[in-house]
Amino acid sequence: MTPLSKKRKSALLQNLVRDKILKSFPHLKKKDVTTASTGQNGSDIRLSKTARKLVGVNFECKNQNKMKTVYDWYKQSAKGSNKLMPSVVMKMNTRSPLVVITLDDFFDLIK
C-alpha cells in the first residue's frame, strides 16, 4: 500500500467519526469538530472546548487489517447476543482491559 493510499484510508475513518459526532450532537458546528492531518501530533479528531465538554472522548483512529482476531471475537459475541449489544472485553498482561463495541453502538451510548 502506498503512503498516499494509507493517508486516504486513515482520512476516511477520521471523516466517518467526525460526521458521527456532528450527527449525534446536532447543535455542534463543523468548526467544533475537525480532523487532524496525517502525522500531526495529538488527537485524530480535534474538538472545540464546547465539543470536548459534550462528547467527553478523545479519538485515536486506526484503519488497519491487523485486527482480524478482534473482529472474530466480536462476531462470536454478536452470534450469542440474543438482542443484547455485542461487545468484546480484552486485556493484555500489565495493561487495563479494553471494551470493543461498534461505532454506532458507541454513539448511541454517548448521545
N, C-alpha and C positions, 0 to 999 in steps of 0.2 A: 504494500500500500504506500502510495507516495505521501510525502508530508502535506501536500495540498489536500489530498483526499482525507487524511486524518483530521485536518483542521475543519473541513466541511462537515465531517461526521460528528465531530465534537460540537460544532456550532448548531447543528440540527437538534441535538439533545438540549443544549442550553436554551434555544429558542422555544422548544416544547415546554420546558419548565417555566420560563418567563411567561409564556402565554397561559399556562395553567394557573399561575399565581394571579395574573390580571383577571382571569375569568372567575376565580374563586373569591377575589376581593375586588368587586367591580368599582368601588369608589377610589381605588388607586389609579393613578395616571401612568401612561407609558414611561414618563421620566422617573417615576418612583421605582421601576423595576427594569434594569438593563442587564446586558450580558457583557462579560469581560472578553477582551481579545485573547486569543491563544497565546500562552506564555506569560500573560500578565499575572503579577503576584496578587494573592488574595482570593476572595470568593469568585466562583464562576458566575454567580448571579449577584449583581450589585443592587442592594436595596437602600432606598432612602431611609431617613430616620423614621418617618411615618410607617413605611413598609416593614421595617425591622420590628417595630412595636406590634404591628398587626400579625405578621407572618411568624416571627419568632424562630426562624430556622435559617441556618447557614447551609448553602448548597454547594457541593462539590460534584460535578457531573463527569461520569466516566462512561464512554461508549465503546466497549471492547468486547471481543469474542472470548476472552479468557474466563468468563464466568459461567460456563455451561453447568458445572456442578450445582451452583446456587439455583439456577433455573430448574434443574432436575428435582432439587429438594422442594422448590416452590410448587412444581407440578404435582408432586406427591402430596403436599399439604392441600392443594386445591381439589384433588381427587377425593379426599376424605373429609372435605369441609362441611358437608351437609348444610349448605346455605350460610355457613359462617364465613367470616373474612379469612381467606388463607394467609398464612404468614410463615416465615422461617426464622427461627431464633438460632443464631450461630455464634460460636465462640472459638477463639484461638487461645492457646496457652498464654498466660500472663496478660491477656487483653480483656477488655469489657465485652460482654455479649452485645450483639447487634441484632436488630429485627429487620426483616425484609418483607415489604408489602408492595402492592402495585402503586404506581404513581397516582392513579385515580382514587384508590382507597385512602392513600395518604392525604390527598387534598380534601376528601370528604371528612376526614378526621379533624383537620386544622381550620376548616371554614368557620 
